[in-house]
Amino acid sequence: CFFVNDTATTEIYTRRLVGSVRCVQETGINAEYMGKLTLVIMKGGKTCKESIDGWEKNTGLKVEDQETFKLNAQVPPIEKMDDSLLRLKKCRVLSLSSNVIQNMSTAFNLKNLEILSLSRNQIKRIQGLDEVGPTLKELWLSYNSIEKLEGMQFCVKLTTLYLSHNKIKVWDEVAKLSQLPSLKDLLLCENPVYGDKDKESIKPEVIKRVPGLEILDGKVVTEAVRKEAKEIPVSCTPLTLPTRRLVQISVVAVSLTKKQ
């Protein structure tokens, strides 16, 4: 359903809808469900407050009563998150995808939130999850500009993490995901860390660092992949920064000892 009144706006929505469909395809969701997707487009605002006010005016509903709430592909797009999100006290599923949000809110205090989608924005840093960490099960952050995988240590129940099409460059960052005790499903493809390898050939490298995964890039992790991951020599696994520093200090100490 398109609530638009000019060609340019329709074109914007069409591009965002195509992007959303591609995102669904990448997660491995069966294509038969895609025909059931309905995109309802309403005039938004540059802040969450403006978009929420517009949503309530158009629907006649109150956000306080919603367990699932979506403000995707707003026009104009949402630029920042604000305290108006605190009204979503019953919300279990929140989606603000396909906007231009740069910073994740540090004001998240939604005690019931289980699924958070911020895909297709301009986010560079993961933050503000300390309050929702105890309940959050799925975090969708594909198509952003994230390079560091920090700020998720509170997410003890997180089972699903989508991070494709970001700017993750080093394996040290991927290894941090092993600290998430419940993580089973990871989408990591189309990041610089994969280099020129395809999704299949790179799987053992990922499993070596995050062995608890059951699904990687939309496919079940096989025993063959786990076996290959175990066979990767420890020496082939890049050292973390603290380890590199320790090695450098040790080398210097040995050199000084020899000189004496």
SERO-4910 file (N, C-alpha, C, O; in steps of 0.05 Angstrom, whole numbers):
BEGIN
 pado doro    nc1    nc2    nc3   cac1   cac2   cac3    cc1    cc2    cc3    oc1    oc2    oc3
  Cys    A     17    -24      0      0      0      0     18     25      0     34     28     18
  Phe    A     14     42    -19     31     66    -21     14     91    -16     -5     96    -31
  Phe    A     21    106      4      7    132     10     26    154      1     38    167     18
  Val    A     28    158    -25     47    178    -36     32    194    -57     11    186    -68
  Asn    A     43    218    -63     28    235    -82     47    247   -103     39    267   -116
  Asp    A     71    236   -106     88    247   -127    107    225   -136    113    206   -121
  Thr    A    117    227   -161    133    207   -173    160    203   -158    169    180   -154
  Ala    A    172    225   -150    198    224   -137    196    208   -111    214    191   -105
  Thr    A    175    213    -95    172    199    -70    167    169    -75    177    152    -60
  Thr    A    151    163    -95    146    135   -102    172    121   -109    176     97   -102
  Glu    A    190    135   -124    215    123   -131    232    117   -107    245     96   -106
  Ile    A    232    135    -87    247    130    -62    237    105    -48    253     88    -40
  Tyr    A    211    103    -46    199     80    -32    205     54    -47    210     33    -35
  Thr    A    204     55    -74    210     32    -90    238     22    -85    242     -2    -81
  Arg    A    257     40    -84    285     32    -79    288     20    -52    302      0    -49
  Arg    A    275     31    -32    277     20     -5    263     -6     -2    273    -24     13
  Leu    A    241    -10    -16    227    -36    -15    244    -58    -27    245    -80    -16
  Val    A    256    -52    -50    274    -71    -63    296    -79    -44    304   -102    -42
  Gly    A    308    -59    -30    329    -64    -11    320    -82     12    334    -99     21
  Ser    A    295    -77     21    284    -93     43    280   -122     34    285   -140     50
  Val    A    271   -126     10    267   -153     -1    294   -167     -3    295   -191      4
  Arg    A    314   -153    -12    341   -165    -14    351   -174     14    363   -195     17
  Cys    A    345   -157     34    354   -163     61    340   -189     71    352   -205     84
  Val    A    314   -192     64    299   -216     71    312   -240     58    314   -261     70
  Gln    A    319   -237     32    331   -259     18    357   -268     30    363   -292     32
  Glu    A    373   -249     39    399   -255     50    397   -271     76    415   -286     83
  Thr    A    376   -267     91    373   -281    116    365   -310    113    364   -326    132
  Gly    A    358   -318     88    351   -345     82    321   -351     87    313   -375     87
  Ile    A    305   -331     90    276   -335     94    264   -346     68    271   -336     46
  Asn    A    247   -365     70    235   -378     47    221   -357     29    206   -341     40
  Ala    A    225   -358      3    214   -338    -15    184   -338    -15    172   -318    -23
  Glu    A    171   -360     -8    142   -361     -9    129   -342     10    106   -334      6
  Tyr    A    144   -333     31    133   -314     50    134   -285     40    121   -268     50
  Met    A    151   -281     20    156   -253     11    131   -242     -2    126   -218     -1
  Gly    A    114   -259    -14     90   -250    -26     69   -240     -6     50   -226    -13
  Lys    A     74   -246     19     55   -238     40     64   -212     53     50   -201     70
  Leu    A     87   -201     45     97   -176     56     80   -153     46     74   -151     23
  Thr    A     73   -135     64     59   -111     57     73    -87     68     79    -85     92
  Leu    A     79    -68     51     93    -44     59     73    -21     61     62    -13     41
  Val    A     68    -11     85     50     12     89     67     37     93     83     38    111
  Ile    A     64     56     76     80     80     76     64    104     85     43    110     73
  Met    A     74    118    105     61    142    115     82    164    118    105    159    121
  Lys    A     73    188    117     90    211    120    104    210    147     91    207    168
  Gly    A    130    213    147    145    211    172    156    238    181    145    259    174
  Gly    A    179    237    195    191    261    204    220    256    210    229    233    210
  Lys    A    236    277    214    265    274    218    272    263    245    294    253    249
  Thr    A    253    263    264    258    251    290    238    229    295    217    228    282
  Cys    A    243    212    315    224    191    322    198    204    332    176    194    327
  Lys    A    201    225    347    177    238    358    158    247    335    134    242    337
  Glu    A    169    260    315    152    269    293    140    246    278    116    247    270
  Ser    A    155    225    275    144    201    261    123    187    277    103    177    267
  Ile    A    128    185    303    108    173    321     82    189    321     60    177    320
  Asp    A     85    215    323     61    232    323     45    228    297     20    227    297
  Gly    A     60    226    275     46    222    249     33    195    247     11    192    236
  Trp    A     47    174    258     35    147    258      9    146    274    -10    135    265
  Glu    A      9    159    298    -15    159    314    -38    174    301    -61    166    302
  Lys    A    -31    196    287    -51    211    273    -64    195    250    -88    197    245
  Asn    A    -47    181    235    -56    165    212    -71    140    220    -90    132    206
  Thr    A    -64    128    242    -76    102    249    -98    105    271   -115     88    273
  Gly    A    -96    126    286   -116    129    308   -109    111    332   -126    108    350
  Leu    A    -85    100    332    -77     82    353    -56     96    371    -45    117    364
  Lys    A    -51     83    394    -31     93    413     -6     75    413     -9     51    413
  Val    A     17     87    411     42     71    410     46     55    436     59     34    436
  Glu    A     35     65    458     38     51    484     26     23    484     33      6    500
  Asp    A      7     19    465     -7     -7    465      6    -27    445     -3    -50    443
  Gln    A     26    -19    430     37    -35    409     60    -53    418     79    -45    431
  Glu    A     57    -79    411     79    -98    416     98   -100    393    121   -107    396
  Thr    A     88    -93    369    105    -91    345    102    -64    333     79    -55    328
  Phe    A    124    -50    329    122    -22    320    144    -17    299    168    -22    304
  Lys    A    136     -7    276    155     -3    254    153     25    242    131     35    236
  Leu    A    176     38    239    177     64    226    199     62    204    219     76    205
  Asn    A    195     44    185    214     40    164    210     59    141    188     67    135
  Ala    A    233     67    128    232     83    104    214    107    106    197    112     89
  Gln    A    218    123    127    202    147    131    210    169    111    233    170    102
  Val    A    192    186    104    197    209     86    186    234     99    162    236    102
  Pro    A    204    253    107    233    251    105    243    229    124    229    222    144
  Pro    A    267    218    119    277    196    135    284    206    164    292    229    168
  Ile    A    282    188    183    289    194    211    319    198    212    334    181    203
  Glu    A    327    220    224    356    226    227    367    217    254    391    211    256
  Lys    A    350    218    274    360    211    301    339    198    318    315    203    314
  Met    A    347    182    337    329    170    356    327    189    380    346    203    386
  Asp    A    304    188    394    301    206    417    284    193    438    276    169    436
  Asp    A    279    207    460    265    196    483    236    188    478    224    175    495
  Ser    A    226    196    455    198    189    449    195    158    447    173    147    450
  Leu    A    217    144    442    216    115    440    210    102    467    201     79    468
  Leu    A    214    117    489    208    107    515    178    102    519    170     89    539
  Arg    A    162    113    502    133    108    503    126     80    496    104     70    502
  Leu    A    144     66    483    138     39    473    143     18    494    159     -1    491
  Lys    A    129     20    516    134      4    540    126    -26    535    138    -43    548
  Lys    A    107    -31    517     99    -59    512    113    -71    488    109    -94    482
  Cys    A    129    -55    475    141    -63    449    161    -86    452    179    -86    468
  Arg    A    156   -107    435    174   -130    434    190   -130    408    213   -140    407
  Val    A    179   -118    387    192   -116    361    192    -87    352    171    -75    348
  Leu    A    216    -76    349    219    -48    340    237    -47    315    259    -57    315
  Ser    A    226    -34    294    241    -31    269    242     -2    260    221     10    257
  Leu    A    266      8    256    271     35    246    289     33    222    306     51    217
  Ser    A    286     12    206    303      7    183    299     27    160    278     40    159
  Ser    A    319     29    143    317     46    118    311     75    125    293     87    113
  Asn    A    327     86    143    326    114    149    355    125    147    371    113    132
  Val    A    362    147    160    389    157    159    400    162    187    415    181    192
  Ile    A    393    144    206    401    146    234    431    141    235    441    121    224
  Gln    A    446    158    249    475    156    252    483    145    279    503    131    281
  Asn    A    467    151    299    475    142    326    452    126    339    429    134    339
  Met    A    459    103    350    440     87    365    434    102    391    453    113    404
  Ser    A    409    102    399    401    117    423    414    105    448    416     81    451
  Thr    A    422    123    466    432    114    492    409    115    512    413    111    536
  Ala    A    385    120    502    361    122    520    343     98    518    320     99    528
  Phe    A    353     76    506    337     52    505    331     43    533    349     37    548
  Asn    A    305     41    539    298     30    566    272     15    563    253     18    578
  Leu    A    272     -3    542    248    -18    535    251    -46    547    264    -63    535
  Lys    A    239    -51    569    243    -75    584    233   -101    571    240   -123    579
  Asn    A    215    -98    550    204   -121    537    216   -126    509    207   -144    495
  Leu    A    234   -109    500    244   -110    473    259   -136    467    278   -143    482
  Glu    A    251   -150    446    264   -176    439    277   -174    411    297   -188    406
  Ile    A    266   -158    393    277   -156    366    280   -126    359    261   -111    361
  Leu    A    305   -119    351    310    -91    344    323    -90    316    344   -103    312
  Ser    A    311    -76    297    321    -74    270    328    -45    264    311    -27    264
  Leu    A    354    -41    258    364    -15    250    380    -18    224    398     -2    219
  Ser    A    372    -37    207    386    -42    182    382    -18    163    363     -3    165
  Arg    A    401    -15    145    400      6    124    397     34    136    379     49    130
  Asn    A    416     40    154    419     67    164    448     76    160    461     67    141
  Gln    A    457     94    177    485    103    174    500    101    201    516    117    208
  Ile    A    494     79    215    505     75    242    534     66    240    541     49    224
  Lys    A    551     78    257    579     72    257    588     58    283    609     45    284
  Arg    A    571     60    303    579     49    329    555     35    343    533     47    343
  Ile    A    559     12    354    538     -2    369    539      8    398    559      6    411
  Gln    A    516     19    407    515     29    434    487     30    444    468     26    429
  Gly    A    484     37    470    457     40    481    441     15    486    417     16    489
  Leu    A    455     -8    487    440    -33    491    441    -44    519    431    -66    525
  Asp    A    452    -29    538    455    -39    565    428    -44    578    426    -63    594
  Glu    A    408    -28    572    382    -31    585    365    -53    572    349    -66    586
  Val    A    369    -58    546    353    -78    533    368   -105    530    356   -125    521
  Gly    A    393   -105    538    409   -129    536    397   -154    549    398   -176    537
  Pro    A    385   -152    572    373   -176    586    350   -189    570    344   -212    576
  Thr    A    337   -175    552    314   -186    538    319   -189    508    305   -204    494
  Leu    A    338   -174    496    342   -174    467    351   -201    456    370   -212    466
  Lys    A    336   -211    436    342   -236    424    352   -234    395    368   -251    386
  Glu    A    344   -213    381    352   -209    353    360   -180    349    346   -162    358
  Leu    A    383   -176    335    392   -149    329    400   -148    299    417   -163    290
  Trp    A    386   -131    284    390   -129    255    404   -103    249    393    -81    253
  Leu    A    429   -105    240    445    -81    235    459    -82    208    479    -68    203
  Ser    A    449    -97    189    461    -99    162    458    -72    148    441    -56    154
  Tyr    A    476    -68    129    477    -44    113    480    -18    130    464      0    128
  Asn    A    501    -18    145    509      6    160    539     11    156    550      2    136
  Ser    A    551     25    174    580     31    171    595     23    196    614     36    204
  Ile    A    588      0    207    600     -9    232    626    -23    227    629    -40    210
  Glu    A    646    -15    243    673    -27    240    682    -42    265    695    -62    263
  Lys    A    673    -32    288    680    -45    314    656    -59    326    634    -49    326
  Leu    A    661    -83    336    639    -99    348    640    -97    378    647   -117    392
  Glu    A    634    -74    388    634    -69    417    606    -60    425    590    -52    408
  Gly    A    600    -60    451    575    -50    461    553    -71    462    530    -64    467
  Met    A    559    -96    457    539   -117    458    543   -136    482    529   -157    484
  Gln    A    561   -130    500    567   -148    522    543   -152    541    543   -172    556
  Phe    A    524   -135    539    500   -137    556    479   -157    545    461   -165    559
  Cys    A    483   -164    520    462   -180    505    466   -210    510    474   -225    492
  Val    A    459   -218    534    464   -246    542    445   -266    530    450   -290    529
  Lys    A    422   -256    519    402   -273    507    402   -271    476    385   -283    463
  Leu    A    420   -255    465    421   -251    436    427   -276    421    448   -288    424
  Thr    A    408   -285    405    412   -310    389    418   -303    360    430   -319    346
  Thr    A    408   -280    350    410   -274    322    422   -246    318    414   -227    330
  Leu    A    443   -245    301    457   -220    296    462   -217    266    477   -233    255
  Tyr    A    451   -196    254    455   -192    225    473   -167    221    466   -145    229
  Leu    A    496   -172    209    517   -151    206    528   -150    178    549   -139    174
  Ser    A    514   -161    158    524   -160    131    526   -132    120    512   -114    130
  His    A    544   -128    101    547   -102     88    554    -80    108    541    -59    108
  Asn    A    574    -85    124    584    -64    142    614    -60    135    622    -65    112
  Lys    A    630    -50    154    658    -44    148    677    -59    167    698    -48    175
  Ile    A    669    -83    175    686    -99    193    710   -109    178    707   -123    158
  Lys    A    734   -102    187    758   -106    171    777   -128    182    792   -140    168
  Val    A    776   -132    209    796   -150    221    782   -172    236    760   -169    247
  Trp    A    796   -195    238    785   -219    251    783   -215    282    767   -228    295
  Asp    A    799   -197    293    798   -192    321    770   -183    329    760   -189    351
  Glu    A    757   -167    312    730   -158    318    710   -181    317    692   -182    334
  Val    A    713   -198    297    695   -221    295    697   -239    320    677   -249    330
  Ala    A    722   -242    330    727   -260    353    712   -250    378    706   -266    396
  Lys    A    706   -224    379    692   -213    402    664   -225    405    652   -225    427
  Leu    A    653   -234    383    625   -245    383    624   -271    399    602   -280    407
  Ser    A    647   -284    404    647   -309    419    640   -303    448    634   -322    463
  Gln    A    639   -278    456    632   -271    484    602   -270    488    592   -267    510
  Leu    A    587   -272    466    557   -273    468    548   -301    472    549   -317    453
  Pro    A    540   -309    496    535   -337    503    513   -351    488    513   -375    486
  Ser    A    493   -335    478    470   -348    465    470   -345    435    451   -354    422
  Leu    A    490   -333    423    490   -327    394    492   -353    378    510   -369    381
  Lys    A    472   -357    360    470   -380    343    469   -374    313    478   -390    297
  Asp    A    459   -351    307    454   -344    279    468   -317    272    461   -296    283
  Leu    A    487   -318    254    503   -294    247    503   -290    217    508   -308    202
  Leu    A    498   -265    209    500   -257    181    523   -237    179    521   -215    190
  Leu    A    544   -245    166    569   -229    166    580   -224    138    599   -209    135
  Cys    A    567   -235    118    578   -233     90    579   -203     81    566   -186     92
  Glu    A    595   -199     60    598   -172     49    610   -152     68    602   -129     69
  Asn    A    629   -162     84    646   -145    100    675   -147     90    682   -168     80
  Pro    A    691   -127     93    719   -128     83    735   -151     94    754   -160     82
  Val    A    728   -160    119    743   -182    131    742   -207    115    760   -224    117
  Tyr    A    722   -211     98    720   -235     81    740   -234     58    745   -254     46
  Gly    A    750   -210     52    769   -208     30    756   -216      4    733   -209     -2
  Asp    A    771   -232    -12    761   -242    -37    749   -270    -36    744   -282    -56
  Lys    A    746   -280    -11    735   -307     -8    704   -307     -8    692   -287      0
  Asp    A    693   -328    -18    663   -330    -18    653   -340      9    669   -347     26
  Lys    A    627   -340     12    615   -346     38    621   -374     48    623   -379     72
  Glu    A    624   -393     29    628   -420     36    657   -425     45    662   -438     66
  Ser    A    676   -415     30    704   -420     36    714   -406     61    734   -414     73
  Ile    A    700   -385     69    708   -369     92    696   -379    118    704   -371    140
  Lys    A    676   -397    116    662   -407    140    680   -418    162    676   -411    185
  Pro    A    700   -435    156    717   -445    177    731   -423    192    736   -426    217
  Glu    A    739   -402    179    752   -380    192    734   -367    213    743   -359    235
  Val    A    709   -364    206    689   -352    224    684   -370    248    684   -362    271
  Ile    A    679   -396    242    673   -416    263    697   -419    282    694   -425    305
  Lys    A    721   -416    272    745   -418    288    744   -397    311    753   -402    333
  Arg    A    732   -374    304    731   -352    323    705   -351    339    704   -341    362
  Val    A    683   -361    327    657   -361    340    646   -389    338    627   -394    323
  Pro    A    656   -408    354    649   -436    351    621   -443    358    611   -465    350
  Gly    A    607   -426    373    580   -433    381    558   -429    360    535   -435    365
  Leu    A    566   -418    337    546   -412    316    534   -438    304    548   -458    301
  Glu    A    508   -437    298    494   -459    285    486   -452    256    484   -469    239
  Ile    A    482   -426    252    476   -416    225    494   -392    219    497   -374    235
  Leu    A    506   -393    195    525   -372    186    518   -364    158    517   -380    140
  Asp    A    512   -338    155    505   -327    128    482   -343    115    482   -348     91
  Gly    A    462   -350    132    438   -361    121    438   -391    118    418   -403    109
  Lys    A    460   -405    125    462   -434    121    471   -447    147    487   -436    162
  Val    A    462   -472    151    469   -487    175    499   -494    173    509   -502    152
  Val    A    512   -491    196    541   -498    198    543   -529    199    533   -541    218
  Thr    A    557   -541    181    559   -570    180    583   -579    197    600   -564    205
  Glu    A    583   -605    202    605   -617    217    631   -616    202    652   -614    213
  Ala    A    629   -617    175    653   -614    158    666   -587    162    691   -585    163
  Val    A    650   -566    164    660   -539    169    673   -537    196    694   -525    199
  Arg    A    660   -549    216    672   -549    244    698   -564    244    717   -555    258
  Lys    A    700   -586    230    725   -601    230    747   -585    217    769   -585    227
  Glu    A    740   -572    195    760   -555    181    769   -532    199    793   -524    198
  Ala    A    750   -521    214    757   -499    232    777   -507    253    795   -493    260
  Lys    A    773   -532    264    791   -542    284    819   -547    274    838   -546    289
  Glu    A    821   -553    248    846   -559    235    862   -534    228    886   -536    221
  Ile    A    850   -510    230    864   -486    225    884   -481    248    876   -479    271
  Pro    A    910   -480    242    930   -476    263    926   -450    279    918   -430    267
  Val    A    931   -452    304    928   -428    321    946   -405    311    938   -382    313
  Ser    A    968   -412    300    987   -392    290    975   -376    267    984   -354    261
  Cys    A    955   -388    253    943   -375    231    921   -355    240    911   -339    224
  Thr    A    914   -357    265    894   -339    276    908   -313    284    925   -314    302
  Pro    A    900   -290    272    914   -265    279    913   -259    309    893   -264    322
  Leu    A    935   -250    319    937   -243    348    920   -219    354    918   -200    338
  Thr    A    909   -218    378    894   -195    386    914   -173    393    938   -179    397
  Leu    A    905   -149    394    923   -126    399    938   -129    425    963   -125    426
  Pro    A    925   -136    448    939   -139    473    961   -160    471    982   -157    483
  Thr    A    955   -182    457    975   -204    454    999   -194    438   1021   -200    445
  Arg    A    993   -179    416   1015   -169    400   1034   -151    417   1058   -153    414
  Arg    A   1022   -135    434   1038   -117    451   1055   -133    470   1078   -127    475
  Leu    A   1043   -155    481   1057   -171    500   1081   -185    486   1103   -186    498
  Val    A   1077   -194    462   1099   -206    447   1121   -186    442   1144   -193    444
  Gln    A   1113   -162    434   1133   -141    429   1149   -135    454   1174   -132    452
  Ile    A   1136   -133    477   1150   -128    502   1169   -150    509   1191   -145    518
  Ser    A   1160   -175    504   1177   -198    510   1202   -199    493   1223   -205    502
  Val    A   1198   -192    467   1221   -191    449   1241   -171    457   1266   -175    457
  Val    A   1231   -147    465   1249   -126    474   1264   -134    499   1288   -129    502
  Ala    A   1250   -148    518   1262   -157    543   1284   -177    538   1305   -176    550
  Val    A   1279   -195    520   1299   -216    513   1323   -203    501   1346   -210    507
  Ser    A   1319   -183    483   1341   -170    470   1359   -155    490   1383   -156    488
  Leu    A   1346   -142    509   1361   -128    530   1377   -147    547   1400   -141    555
  Thr    A   1365   -170    553   1379   -190    569   1404   -201    555   1425   -204    568
  Lys    A   1401   -206    529   1424   -215    514   1447   -195    513   1470   -202    515
  Lys    A   1439   -169    511   1459   -148    510   1475   -147    536   1499   -140    536
  Gln    A   1461   -152    558   1474   -151    584   1493   -174    588   1506   -176    609
***
